[in-house]
Amino acid sequence: MYNYEIILYWSNDDEAFIAEVPELPGCMADGKTRKEAVENAEQIIQEWLETAKDEGRPIPTPRGRLMYA
């Protein structure tokens, strides 16, 4: 489990929930339900981190809550 912030919202265009991980550029996933979107995001976080490590890119330290409503 990673402690990166996940922003979750409904997209009318995609007709799906979107889960964005702002600390990891380009890291996002979708799902038909909130739960599915978050589960998919967790998988994509893992893949993002593995790719960054393999390519020698820096891996950001999770900062916790980034945005306030």
Backbone as CSV, one residue per row, in Angstrom:
resi,resn,N_x,N_y,N_z,CA_x,CA_y,CA_z,C_x,C_y,C_z
1,MET,0.842,-1.183,0.000,0.000,0.000,0.000,0.883,1.240,0.000
2,TYR,0.536,2.175,-0.842,1.286,3.406,-0.949,0.449,4.545,-0.400
3,ASN,1.085,5.556,0.114,0.383,6.664,0.754,0.292,7.903,-0.123
4,TYR,0.145,7.713,-1.411,-0.032,8.845,-2.309,-1.496,9.254,-2.322
5,GLU,-1.721,10.553,-2.393,-3.083,11.070,-2.455,-3.730,10.620,-3.766
6,ILE,-4.983,10.198,-3.685,-5.774,9.838,-4.862,-6.984,10.763,-4.887
7,ILE,-7.148,11.470,-5.989,-8.312,12.331,-6.176,-9.312,11.555,-7.026
8,LEU,-10.516,11.416,-6.524,-11.537,10.596,-7.167,-12.710,11.466,-7.581
9,TYR,-13.147,11.330,-8.837,-14.304,12.097,-9.303,-15.011,11.347,-10.428
10,TRP,-16.249,11.731,-10.685,-17.045,11.152,-11.756,-16.819,11.940,-13.045
11,SER,-16.626,11.242,-14.156,-16.473,11.875,-15.459,-17.678,11.524,-16.328
12,ASN,-18.481,12.537,-16.664,-19.611,12.297,-17.562,-19.134,11.866,-18.949
13,ASP,-18.038,12.453,-19.405,-17.508,12.110,-20.728,-17.118,10.635,-20.817
14,ASP,-16.479,10.132,-19.772,-16.016,8.745,-19.759,-17.046,7.778,-19.189
15,GLU,-18.070,8.336,-18.542,-19.067,7.530,-17.836,-18.387,6.542,-16.881
16,ALA,-17.448,7.097,-16.108,-16.684,6.291,-15.163,-16.131,7.196,-14.068
17,PHE,-15.736,6.566,-12.964,-15.015,7.281,-11.915,-13.548,7.362,-12.343
18,ILE,-12.935,8.507,-12.129,-11.533,8.738,-12.455,-10.773,8.901,-11.149
19,ALA,-9.642,8.231,-11.042,-8.769,8.322,-9.868,-7.424,8.863,-10.338
20,GLU,-7.092,10.080,-9.927,-5.830,10.713,-10.298,-4.878,10.709,-9.109
21,VAL,-3.585,10.546,-9.414,-2.545,10.574,-8.389,-1.635,11.761,-8.726
22,PRO,-1.921,12.945,-8.174,-1.227,14.168,-8.603,0.286,14.177,-8.363
23,GLU,0.767,13.431,-7.391,2.203,13.427,-7.108,3.001,12.615,-8.119
24,LEU,2.302,11.775,-8.908,2.964,10.942,-9.902,2.444,11.351,-11.280
25,PRO,3.167,12.180,-12.000,2.686,12.725,-13.268,2.173,11.641,-14.224
26,GLY,0.955,11.867,-14.720,0.348,10.943,-15.673,-0.263,9.704,-15.055
27,CYS,-0.209,9.589,-13.751,-0.716,8.400,-13.065,-2.198,8.586,-12.757
28,MET,-3.021,7.827,-13.475,-4.459,7.881,-13.252,-5.091,6.583,-13.726
29,ALA,-6.297,6.323,-13.234,-7.028,5.114,-13.594,-8.511,5.431,-13.578
30,ASP,-9.295,4.489,-14.059,-10.742,4.670,-14.020,-11.403,3.384,-13.568
31,GLY,-12.718,3.466,-13.364,-13.489,2.299,-12.970,-14.970,2.602,-13.008
32,LYS,-15.771,1.566,-13.113,-17.225,1.736,-13.145,-17.776,2.120,-11.780
33,THR,-17.031,1.777,-10.714,-17.418,2.143,-9.351,-16.246,2.867,-8.688
34,ARG,-16.544,3.535,-7.572,-15.471,4.196,-6.816,-14.413,3.178,-6.400
35,LYS,-14.891,2.060,-5.880,-13.981,1.014,-5.399,-13.082,0.518,-6.528
36,GLU,-13.658,0.265,-7.685,-12.888,-0.227,-8.819,-11.849,0.806,-9.263
37,ALA,-12.225,2.072,-9.292,-11.285,3.126,-9.697,-10.105,3.211,-8.735
38,VAL,-10.376,3.124,-7.432,-9.299,3.184,-6.441,-8.409,1.944,-6.541
39,GLU,-9.009,0.765,-6.697,-8.216,-0.460,-6.848,-7.332,-0.386,-8.085
40,ASN,-7.884,0.120,-9.181,-7.097,0.269,-10.405,-5.981,1.286,-10.208
41,ALA,-6.261,2.363,-9.493,-5.239,3.370,-9.218,-4.101,2.784,-8.387
42,GLU,-4.422,1.958,-7.419,-3.381,1.336,-6.596,-2.467,0.463,-7.450
43,GLN,-3.040,-0.244,-8.412,-2.239,-1.065,-9.321,-1.356,-0.181,-10.203
44,ILE,-1.931,0.901,-10.708,-1.177,1.806,-11.580,-0.069,2.513,-10.808
45,ILE,-0.309,2.845,-9.541,0.750,3.436,-8.706,1.939,2.483,-8.650
46,GLN,1.662,1.224,-8.388,2.732,0.224,-8.304,3.499,0.145,-9.627
47,GLU,2.779,0.112,-10.741,3.430,0.042,-12.046,4.226,1.313,-12.345
48,TRP,3.681,2.479,-11.967,4.373,3.745,-12.172,5.705,3.727,-11.424
49,LEU,5.661,3.303,-10.156,6.868,3.277,-9.329,7.896,2.278,-9.868
50,GLU,7.445,1.112,-10.316,8.360,0.110,-10.876,9.038,0.646,-12.138
51,THR,8.269,1.306,-12.997,8.825,1.869,-14.229,9.834,2.965,-13.911
52,ALA,9.487,3.850,-12.977,10.405,4.922,-12.593,11.715,4.340,-12.061
53,LYS,11.612,3.320,-11.237,12.804,2.690,-10.674,13.647,2.063,-11.776
54,ASP,12.999,1.337,-12.690,13.715,0.681,-13.788,14.423,1.691,-14.685
55,GLU,13.840,2.879,-14.851,14.405,3.898,-15.726,15.313,4.882,-14.992
56,GLY,15.477,4.680,-13.693,16.356,5.539,-12.905,15.788,6.920,-12.628
57,ARG,14.462,7.065,-12.748,13.829,8.358,-12.464,13.604,8.495,-10.958
58,PRO,13.591,9.730,-10.453,13.326,9.918,-9.016,11.894,9.520,-8.660
59,ILE,11.743,8.977,-7.471,10.429,8.589,-6.969,10.044,9.559,-5.864
60,PRO,8.950,10.310,-6.069,8.529,11.290,-5.059,8.133,10.629,-3.739
61,THR,8.494,11.272,-2.662,8.043,10.832,-1.339,6.597,11.298,-1.158
62,PRO,5.691,10.396,-0.744,4.308,10.827,-0.516,4.250,11.962,0.494
63,ARG,3.491,13.003,0.175,3.399,14.171,1.045,2.104,14.233,1.820
64,GLY,1.200,13.314,1.569,-0.088,13.371,2.266,-1.030,14.299,1.561
65,ARG,-1.933,14.858,2.286,-2.990,15.698,1.712,-2.392,16.925,1.029
66,LEU,-2.713,17.068,-0.262,-2.167,18.164,-1.046,-3.161,19.292,-1.279
67,MET,-4.438,18.929,-1.364,-5.461,19.921,-1.744,-6.530,19.990,-0.674
68,TYR,-7.122,21.143,-0.562,-8.203,21.337,0.394,-9.431,21.835,-0.352
69,ALA,-10.574,21.325,0.016,-11.831,21.746,-0.636,-12.403,22.949,0.061
